Each structure stands twice: as C-alpha cells, then as structure tokens.
Amino acid sequence: MNIEKIIHAIQSSRIRITDHADEEAESDGLMFDEVYFSVFHGQIIEDYPDDSPYPSCLIYGQTFSGDPVHTVWAFNDENQWAVLKLQCIAQILIGG
C-alpha cells in the first residue's frame, strides 16, 4: 500500500472513521488532528493486502508531543477513500 494515497485522502477529506477507532481515540485522549499528523510524518510498517473489504496497513507515527501511535488504515482504490479502523498509543513498559 502507498502511504501517499492515504495522506491525499485525509487532505481531501475522503476518510471514514470506524466506531471502534473513534472509541479508541477517545479512550487514549487523542484528537484526530494528532492521528492525521502521525500519518503525515509516519511510515507503513505492515501491509495487509488480503484484508476485507479493502487492503489495509499498519502505520507507525507520533503525536504532536512525540508519543508513538499505531494506526490501521484501509484504502479503497475504486473511490480513493481511506478508512481509519484502529489506533492506539504504544505503551512502553519498564519492568523491574
């Protein structure tokens, strides 16, 4: 998948946010501007070409303050829409 297609869809307001992603953002205290920022400055770290109904990918990026964020996006090549399926702030665990 090409991250530029997802970026262009975001910039063109051709996005859909699933209920699950909306709930995760609220739970993590993330604004969608931060999620979009993490994509604009992020990178694809995994592709899921066989996802249904559209191929998906995992994008790693950071919030405005540098907190790591992982987001899963699907992209519909037919209508050029991106779908935010899931996001979470990565947790760093320090054990003793």
N, C-alpha and C positions, 0 to 999 in steps of 0.2 A: 504494500500500500504506500501511497505517496502522501507525506505529511502536508505538502503544499496544497493538495486538494482539500484537506480538512481545514487548513488555515483560510483558504479562499472562501470556503462555505461559511465559516464563522464570520469573516469580514463582510460577507454578503447577506448575513442574517438568514442563512439557509441551514438552520440547525433545529433539531428536536432534542429535548432533554427528557429522558425517561423518568417516571415517578421515582424509581429506585435511585437514580443519580441525584435527583432533587432532594430526596430524603438524606442521602449520604452527605451532600453539600451542607445541608442544614446541621446535621449531626457533627460534622467536622468544623463548623463555623467558617466555611469557605464561601466567598462571593463568587459568582460566575465570572466576573472580570478576572479574578485570580486564576480560575480554571483556564480561561482563554489565554491569559498571559503564559501559563505553564505550557500550553501547546505551541504558542508563537515562538517560544525560546527552548522548546523541548526536543526530544528525539523519539522515534519509534524504537522500542526495544524488543517487541514481539509482534509477529503478524499472525492473524487467524483467518486465512483465506477461505476456510470452509465453514465459517460461522454463517448462521441463517438468521434473518433473511438476507443479510448483506455481509460481505467480508468485514472483519474488524481488526483493530490493532491496539496494542498497549503502548501508551506514550508516557515517558518519564519527563517531568519538568519540575519547576519550582514556583512557589508563590512569590509575591512581591517581596516578602521578607526572607526568602531563601529556603522555606520549608519544602521538603520534597513532596511531590504529588504524582500519583499514578492515575491515569485516566484511560478508559476503554472507549474507543470510538468506532462506530460502524460508518461506512460510506456507501451511498447508492450512486453508482456511476451513471445510471439512467437519468436521474433528475438532479444530480450534483448536490444532494442534501447529506449532511453529516448528522449522526445521532450519537449523543453522549449517553453511554449506557451505565457507566460506573466511575466513581472517583474516590480516592482516599488519600489522606496524608499518611506517608510512610512513618512508621513508628520505629525509633531506634531504641532498642532495649539494652540496657547495661546491666550485666549480671555480676554477682559478687562471689 
